[in-house]
Amino acid sequence: MNQTYTTRLANHHDQPAIIDLIDQVYQEYGDRICLSGADQDLLDLQTTYFDQNGAFWVMEDDQGRVVGTHAAKPIERSLGGDPADGSLCTFRRLYLEADLRGGQLGTELMDLTIDWARENGYDRVEFWSDTRFSRAHQFFAKFGFRNTGRTREMDDGVAPYSEYLFFLELQETEKAGD
């Protein structure tokens, strides 16, 4: 029997499963979730995402177990510190269980979120991604995301880490037929 997966908007009942999934991914890199710092947004999805005109999705398996996440929300200023030209949003929290990466599920989550950004009138997507997530960076490139070359050093986690800034101009990536 083939496993099927469903993606839906998250709710407060999903919080423990979301935190557990993200912590599992961090542990693959010798890290842990830090709810008092970098991962504090996960403690209140309603305020952090939905109340700010954003969205947070979970992907579930047949048993209702959260196996993936992705989120988006508007931002007023470029994450790189540049003045904002047009409508900006940021993507956050793209995570999948290890055995589900590299297949169609990540693509489904990214397509859903890019479509959401377009439907909500955003011109550009920007986000920071941990420098250790090299496989994810290759995945982002398949969608046209570009690394700006900017990095930042972070100390709001369990241990210090670095991030790269990625962006996508949505007008340049309109789907065929749009």
Beta strands, then each sheet from edge to edge (+ up, - down):
strand 1: 6-9
strand 2: 55-60
strand 3: 66-75
strand 4: 88-96
strand 5: 124-130
strand 6: 146-154
strand 7: 161-169
sheet 1: 1+ 2- 3+ 4- 5- 7+ 6-
end
